[in-house]
Structures are given as structure tokens and as C-alpha cells.
């Protein structure tokens, strides 16, 4: 892989750390960057108000140089503004005979002519589509497990030319973050404008935008971006943004955290240049990303300590003694730290509460028992619900109903909230950064009778599963909580994108518990099972490498019946499926009938997964799925 590299002005001065980390990361990934000789400013946003012709001629000059001196190479432009200006030449000049002619007249003064033969690429496009997440994951030596990153794209790589990503819901950073071992902070501000140059002329407007973005980054260890102007606005003006309602959070370039995951040290990616990464923030990121804050706990318990960032970069070896240290924390197997369970005072959700309570005890998680007093009961707002005394009455009723199940749980909270049930549960889940939502398939007695007749689920469950940013476990009968909790996991797939999310999550859980994993597909009668089984192995085998007892199965018949039959044969204690996986947009899909029928009739819980999730566990895995372990030294 070889590219004509256009750094642009910002990367030579105010965003020097971006340039240094881009070069270092691309080198680690095996890509050669050849800096465009005698490159000049692309005009940024300053040229267009002065002269439209200058706005096109400046970037066209750089493309003409590549065309003549680096023929056949794509231009790689990390800076979002530079990328947009270079791309504009191909989109707005080439093919427009009059404008193209005028631009070439300007270039002729330098002995250049641009014929439109150079392809312009952004860094994200190259990383995602040329390098690929698989190759990046193979290069990781110091994964970012436990580090939650908020991907911030800004405007210019998305609009007005959506070449490689969706302007409405950009996702191109997410596979890269996951390949580095990190978690993606789910939010709605990734494509929101940071205010750009308004920070100069209308600072109050820009600060309002920055504050809103930083506020939504609450819960993330850092915001990562690929735009120098966005990075500067979000970082340099944090003090003022905090006073406007924002929060303090480190704002890094994506390539800086990539460099750390690829084994580079802080100096190599110039972390010292980041204003928002003070000593406290750096310590927080390191403990979240590489030791999850367990080092002190493990030392106190005498159960060993986790490897430091540098030691993990040496594949689990200590830098001085060469001895290995085994990670034996009692919290190694933490998966769920915050659990929400939907409840009603009637007790119809008792099985779901029982399961959630067992998980909370096992993982020492905080449990939120949540009842939403809906509009149908006449409670439109807390100001009417609280004075009536109804809140405390319902809380007492729920406490009494489930008191025996809550015994032994260190921390639980009963919430009675007015509003629309699914909306309030989702709002609480996002506020608490919940790892798991547990629900029964019904919320009312009549819905239970209806569903058993028609195979339907309650509308609250449908909508929660539809939009949840964490897995939703559906429980309709008693769940035995044993040790290990999961020994046999079944994942059903139809090869859709959503089903791929389910397979990935199943693989994570199987590795976490060293559980047997079966991935199955149901075909129509007459379809060759051998071909489909080979496809299962080819598509999912590589990413499930290292999962103990991994197998693939193909059945013929009706999907719900065959999935239930396979679950019985494999003695599955968990079934994982993607909800309504044939619907491309998970936020527009309801629970598919297959998931509902399996959930209502299965002997074990069914987990609905609608997007990629990462487990909150402290273990570190190598590329074969093996835990990176180290022997304890005293």
C-alpha cells in the first residue's frame, strides 16, 4: 500500500501530533506514505470568501503535482478540511468545461495542468477499506480493552460528499476502535457540528455546540476525532464549554489511540501535546484501558496485579525481571456492572426479576428495578406523581413483592417513573450506561394470555429491544444460576449484518466463560446443508478462533422449532439471536417472530442483540482469543 501523502498546514503546526501519529500508525500497518513534493495550502475555509477561482486552483495545484510526479497513487489526506477541498476539485471542477479551463489557466503559470486523474481518499476510508479491521486487529500488541471511546466525525468528511460513510449515522470509526480492542461510546453527536470558525466570530454559538457534544460524551474515556479544527474546538475551549454546561473529557486523535494499541509509546504519538490530557486524565485512561482500575484492588487482596501498559506491549512480560505475572483478580469475570429489569407491582415479571437478581449477585452489579407509571394510569409527570404519594406506594409494593429475590444484593434501586414505558427504560439505560436489560415477554396479564395464543410480545419489550444500546435478555421462566453461569451457548444466524453482531457477542461470552459455542442456521427443505455449514465455518470460523468447543450446525425446517430443538440437544443455557435481522435498520425493526417464539417457548433465556457490543471484562485476549495472562511476582 502506497499513497501520496498530503498533510496540509494544520498538521505541520497546531495539529502536529496528528501528523506524527498518522505517519507512525500507517508505518505499523505496512502502508508507505510519500509526501507530495512542494505541496501548498489547500485554501482551507479562508480562500473561498476571497476568490472562488482561488478556492479551486489551490487544491488543484497539489493534485496536478501528484498526477505528474506520483502517477497512479491515491492522495491520502488526514485533515478533514483538506480532504474536502481536494475532493471538491474532482467533484465540482473536473467535467465542468468552463471552470476546468479557468483553473488550468491559473495552473499554467506553474507549468501544470490537472486532467482529473487523481483519486482523493480520507484516512478513515483507507484504514477501513484498504487496510481493513482484520489486519489492524492482527497488529495490536496492547489492546484497549475497557477503554470506551466516543467517535467524533464532524462535518467535512460526511457532507456534502458522503463517499465512504453515512452523514446521518456515520460508523466508519467503530470497526477501527473495536479492532484496537476498545469499546464504542454510543451517542448521537458524532456528526454534530462543533461550531467550526464560529468560535472566532460568534463564540457563544460555538461554545453552546461544543458544550452539548462534551456533555453527551459523559461516560466515555475519551473523544476521538480525525479533524484538526474539531479537535481544537473541543479541547482548547473546554474550560469555557464547561461553564456553558459541558464536561471535561480528553479529546484525542484516532491515530493516537491506535498507536498505543499498536505498541507505540506516548512520545511516539505525542500525547504530551494534548491540552485536555492532564496527569489525572492520563492516569484515568491508562487504568481504564489497560488495568480497569483493578491494580490497587488486586494488590490489596494479595491476588496479584495486572500488567502495566508497557508490560502488555511486551506480550505479558515484565520489562525488568522477565518473570510472568498471572492475573487472578476475583473480578476477572465481570460482565455486567449495571443491570436494569422492568417490573410491575403485579408480579408478572417475577422470572425476569429472579434472573436479573441472580446476575446482580453473581457479578456484584447494581440492579435497577424500574416501573414506569404510564400515561394510561394518568401520571404524566413526576410533579403530579410525587405529591400524590403514589410513588412511595408503588415502591413499597414492588419491594414487598420481590423482597425475597433481592436478598443478598449489595446495591439495588427501585425506580418509579412517569411516562411512556419503553422511552423511560431506554432513557435510564443510557443515563446509567447499562450493560444489560432484563425483561419478561409481557407487561400485563392480558398480554401474557394474548402472546401465548398468538406468539406476540408486549409492545414495551418490542420497543426496548428495538433501540437498546445494550443486549436485552428475555426471561419467561425460572433460570438456574450456576457456576459457571453459561456452559453451552447457542447463536442462531441468518447471515445478516445484525446476526453477525449476535455471533460476535456470542463469541465474546464463550471466551469469557470458556463455554461451548454452537452457531446454527436453519435452511429451507431441499437446500444443501453441507454448503451452508461450509459457509458458516468460512464466515464465522476465523473470528471465533480460540473459542473452546466451537461448532457449526445446519437444520432444515421452521426456524423457531429447529432453534428450540438444537437448544435442547446442546443443553443450551443461553440463546443469542438478532432481532428481526432481515430488517436492515435495527432502530426500525420490531422483534422478529422467530425471536419471540423462541423466547416464549425456550427452556433458557433468549438474548436479543441488535448491534455490536463489547463486554465489560478485565481480561485481555490475543488474536487467537486466548487470555493474556501473567504469573504473579511478589
Residue, then its C-alpha position, 0 to 999 in steps of 0.5 A: x500500500x502506497x499513497x501520496x501523502x498530503x498533510x496540509x498546514x494544520x498538521x505541520x503546526x497546531x495539529x502536529x501530533x496528528x501528523x506524527x501519529x498518522x505517519x507512525x500508525x500507517x508505518x505499523x500497518x505496512x502502508x508507505x506514505x510519500x509526501x507530495x513534493x512542494x505541496x501548498x495550502x489547500x485554501x482551507x475555509x479562508x480562500x473561498x470568501x476571497x476568490x472562488x477561482x482561488x478556492x479551486x486552483x489551490x487544491x488543484x495545484x497539489x493534485x496536478x503535482x501528484x498526477x505528474x510526479x506520483x502517477x497512479x497513487x491515491x492522495x491520502x489526506x488526514x485533515x478533514x478540511x483538506x480532504x474536502x477541498x481536494x475532493x471538491x476539485x474532482x467533484x465540482x471542477x473536473x467535467x465542468x468545461x468552463x471552470x476546468x479551463x479557468x483553473x488550468x489557466x491559473x495552473x499554467x503559470x506553474x507549468x501544470x495542468x490537472x486532467x482529473x486523474x487523481x483519486x482523493x481518499x480520507x484516512x478513515x476510508x483507507x484504514x477501513x477499506x484498504x487496510x481493513x479491521x482484520x489486519x489492524x486487529x492482527x497488529x495490536x500488541x496492547x489492546x484497549x480493552x475497557x477503554x470506551x471511546x466516543x467517535x467524533x466525525x464532524x462535518x467535512x468528511x460526511x457532507x456534502x460528499x458522503x463517499x465512504x460513510x453515512x452523514x446521518x449515522x456515520x460508523x466508519x470509526x467503530x470497526x477501527x476502535x473495536x479492532x484496537x480492542x476498545x469499546x464504542x461510546x454510543x451517542x448521537x453527536x458524532x456528526x454534530x457540528x462543533x461550531x467550526x470558525x464560529x468560535x472566532x466570530x460568534x463564540x457563544x454559538x460555538x461554545x453552546x455546540x461544543x458544550x452539548x457534544x462534551x456533555x453527551x460524551x459523559x461516560x466515555x474515556x475519551x473523544x476521538x476525532x480525525x479533524x484538526x479544527x474539531x479537535x481544537x474546538x473541543x479541547x482548547x475551549x473546554x474550560x469555557x464549554x464547561x461553564x456553558x454546561x459541558x464536561x471535561x473529557x480528553x479529546x484525542x486523535x484516532x491515530x493516537x489511540x491506535x498507536x498505543x494499541x499498536x505498541x507505540x509509546x506516548x512520545x511516539x504519538x505525542x500525547x504530551x501535546x494534548x491540552x485536555x490530557x492532564x496527569x489525572x486524565x492520563x492516569x484515568x485512561x491508562x487504568x481504564x484501558x489497560x488495568x480497569x482500575x483493578x491494580x490497587x484492588x488486586x494488590x490489596x487482596x494479595x491476588x496479584x496485579x495486572x500488567x502495566x501498559x508497557x508490560x502488555x506491549x511486551x506480550x505479558x512480560x515484565x520489562x525488568x525481571x522477565x518473570x510472568x505475572x498471572x492475573x487472578x483478580x476475583x473480578x476477572x469475570x465481570x460482565x455486567x456492572x449495571x443491570x436494569x429489569x422492568x417490573x410491575x407491582x403485579x408480579x408478572x415479571x417475577x422470572x425476569x426479576x429472579x434472573x436479573x437478581x441472580x446476575x446482580x449477585x453473581x457479578x456484584x452489579x447494581x440492579x435497577x428495578x424500574x416501573x414506569x407509571x404510564x400515561x394510561x394510569x394518568x401520571x404524566x409527570x413526576x410533579x403530579x406523581x410525587x405529591x400524590x404519594x403514589x410513588x412511595x406506594x408503588x415502591x413499597x409494593x414492588x419491594x414487598x413483592x420481590x423482597x425475597x429475590x433481592x436478598x443478598x444484593x449489595x446495591x439495588x434501586x427501585x425506580x418509579x417513573x412517569x411516562x411512556x414505558x419503553x422511552x423511560x427504560x431506554x432513557x435510564x439505560x443510557x443515563x446509567x450506561x447499562x450493560x444489560x436489560x432484563x425483561x419478561x415477554x409481557x407487561x400485563x396479564x392480558x398480554x401474557x394470555x394474548x402472546x401465548x395464543x398468538x406468539x406476540x410480545x408486549x409492545x414495551x419489550x418490542x420497543x426496548x429491544x428495538x433501540x437498546x444500546x445494550x443486549x436485552x435478555x428475555x426471561x419467561x421462566x425460572x433460570x438456574x444460576x450456576x457456576x459457571x453461569x453459561x456452559x453451552x451457548x447457542x447463536x442462531x444466524x441468518x447471515x445478516x449484518x445484525x446476526x453477525x453482531x449476535x455471533x460476535x457477542x456470542x463469541x465474546x461470552x464463550x471466551x469469557x466463560x470458556x463455554x461451548x459455542x454452537x452457531x446454527x442456521x436453519x435452511x429451507x427443505x431441499x437446500x444443501x446443508x453441507x454448503x451452508x455449514x461450509x459457509x458458516x465455518x468460512x464466515x464465522x470460523x476465523x473470528x471465533x478462533x480460540x473459542x473452546x468447543x466451537x461448532x457449526x450446525x445446519x437444520x432444515x425446517x421452521x426456524x423457531x422449532x429447529x432453534x428450540x430443538x438444537x437448544x435442547x440437544x446442546x443443553x443450551x443455557x443461553x440463546x443469542x439471536x438478532x432481532x428481526x435481522x432481515x430488517x436492515x435498520x435495527x432502530x426500525x425493526x420490531x422483534x422478529x417472530x422467530x425471536x419471540x417464539x423462541x423466547x416464549x417457548x425456550x427452556x433458557x433465556x433468549x438474548x436479543x442483540x441488535x448491534x455490536x457490543x463489547x463486554x465489560x471484562x478485565x481480561x485481555x485476549x490475543x488474536x487467537x482469543x486466548x487470555x493474556x495472562x501473567x504469573x504473579x511476582x511478589 
